[in-house]
Amino acid sequence: MSTATIWLVIAAIAVGGFALRAAFILVPVLPRHLPPRLSLVLGMVPAAAFAALVAPALFIDDGGRFEPISPATLAGAIALLISLRWKNLALTIVCGLVAYACLDLVL
């Protein structure tokens, strides 16, 4: 592929992405008030996306094999328990990192 073709593809993707985002602002026909159930579901999207990013790191080792018991899995479980108990993001992150470091030394 030539350099010009690559830049044209990048420009097309940029324009397309901008057009999709601008459509919700510029087009007045779209509904401004969403149904309550749809608002509830859309509120769960960030948590689901985060879980989809984190889960492979917790359960798959470097070789691509499923590893149910590993330092990352156990540290994730500890962080989950701390999060459920105290509901403090900073405490959860610190405890999860400390647990991972300790478990990585032991296991």
N, C-alpha and C positions, 0 to 999 in steps of 0.2 A: 504494500500500500504506500502511496506517495505521501509526502508531508502535507501537501495541499488537501488531499482527501481526508487525512486524519483531522486537520483543523476544521474542515467543513463538517465532519461528524460531531466534533466537540461543540461547534457553534450551533448545530441543529439541536443537540441535546440541551444546551443552555437555553435556547429560545423556547423549546418545548416545555422545559421545566418552569421557566418564567411564565409562560402562557397559562399553564395549569394552575399555578399559584395565583396569578392575577385574575383568573376567571371568577374566583369566589369573591373578589373584592369589587371588580368592575361590572359584573353582570347583576343587575338589580332583580332579576326574575327568580333567582335562587331563594329558597326559604331561609329566613333569618332566625326563626324560632324552630328548633328541632323538637321532635316528640321526646318526652321524658325518658322513655326506654332507650331510644337511640343515643341520647346524651349520656346515659349511664354506661352503655356499651362503649362509646367513644372515650369515656373517661378511663376505661380499663386498657386501652390500647398501649399507652406507655409502659405499664407494668408488664404486659404480655411481650412487648418487644424487648424489654430488658431481660426478662426470663429466657427468651429465645437466644439472646446473646450470651448469657451466663451459663446456661445448662450444659452446652457442649464442653466448656472449660472445666466444669465440675466433674463430669462423668466420663470423659474420653481422655485417655492418656496420650503421650507423645506419639505412640505407634498407631493411633487410630482405633484402639480397642476399647470396649466398654469396661470401665473400672468402677464397680459400685462402692468399694472401700478404698479410699486413697486420702492423702492429706488434704487435698482440695475439697473432696466431698465431706469429710468430717469437719473441716473448718467452715464450710458452707452451712452445715447443720447447726454448728455452734452459733454462727452469726444469725441464723434464722431464729433460734431460740431466744437469743438476746434481743433481737428486733421485736419479737412477739411480746416479750416480758416488759421491756423498758420503752419501746417505741422512740428510740433516739438514733438517728442515722449515723452521727459521728461515733457514738459508742459502738454501734454495730460494726462499722468499718474497722475501727481500731481493734476490737476484740477478734474479728475475723482474720485480720492480718497477723495478729499475735498468735492466734491459734494455728494458723497455717504455718508460720515460722517454726513454732514448737513441734507441731506434728511432722513437719518435713525433716526436722532433725532426728526425731524418734523413729519414724517409719522408714 
